[in-house]
Amino acid sequence: MNLTIHYVPLTDTGLFRALYRLKSRHGLHHPIRLSIDTLGNQMVESALEKA
């Protein structure tokens, strides 16, 4: 499984900046898969403990 994780601060400018960087790197002519998920602190801490 190829998994890339990118943290985006929960602000409007953080999301805009991340999407702009993605477009700049890959252009608009190549399809990409994008998933936007939000995780609470407890979920992240639990996952890190198990890793």
ZIQUIGI-V241686 format. One record per residue. N is the residue number from 1. RES is the residue in one small letter. SS is DSSP state (~ for helix, > for strand, _ for the rest). OMEGA is omega in whole degrees, 0 to 359 (* if undefined). D_CENTER is the distance of its C-alpha to the mean C-alpha in Angstrom with 2 decimals. Layout:
BEGIN
((N & RES & SS & OMEGA & D_CENTER) (N & RES & SS & OMEGA & D_CENTER))
END
This chain:
BEGIN
((1 & m & _ & 176 & 16.28) (2 & n & _ & 185 & 13.81) (3 & l & _ & 177 & 10.52) (4 & t & _ & 180 & 7.83) (5 & i & _ & 179 & 5.48) (6 & h & _ & 178 & 3.92) (7 & y & _ & 177 & 5.29) (8 & v & _ & 177 & 6.01) (9 & p & _ & 183 & 9.63) (10 & l & _ & 174 & 11.07) (11 & t & _ & 178 & 13.15) (12 & d & ~ & 182 & 13.84) (13 & t & ~ & 178 & 13.93) (14 & g & ~ & 178 & 10.59) (15 & l & ~ & 179 & 8.93) (16 & f & ~ & 180 & 11.74) (17 & r & ~ & 180 & 11.40) (18 & a & ~ & 179 & 7.88) (19 & l & ~ & 178 & 9.29) (20 & y & ~ & 178 & 12.53) (21 & r & ~ & 178 & 11.55) (22 & l & ~ & 178 & 10.14) (23 & k & ~ & 181 & 13.48) (24 & s & ~ & 181 & 15.46) (25 & r & ~ & 188 & 14.57) (26 & h & ~ & 181 & 15.03) (27 & g & _ & 180 & 17.29) (28 & l & _ & 185 & 17.98) (29 & h & _ & 180 & 20.35) (30 & h & _ & 180 & 18.18) (31 & p & _ & 177 & 16.41) (32 & i & _ & 175 & 12.86) (33 & r & _ & 184 & 11.11) (34 & l & _ & 176 & 8.06) (35 & s & _ & 178 & 7.21) (36 & i & _ & 182 & 6.17) (37 & d & _ & 174 & 7.53) (38 & t & _ & 180 & 9.21) (39 & l & _ & 176 & 11.21) (40 & g & _ & 181 & 14.40) (41 & n & ~ & 182 & 15.75) (42 & q & ~ & 179 & 18.23) (43 & m & ~ & 180 & 15.92) (44 & v & ~ & 180 & 14.02) (45 & e & ~ & 179 & 17.51) (46 & s & ~ & 179 & 18.94) (47 & a & ~ & 180 & 16.52) (48 & l & ~ & 177 & 17.18) (49 & e & ~ & 182 & 20.87) (50 & k & ~ & 184 & 20.98) (51 & a & _ & * & 19.37))
END
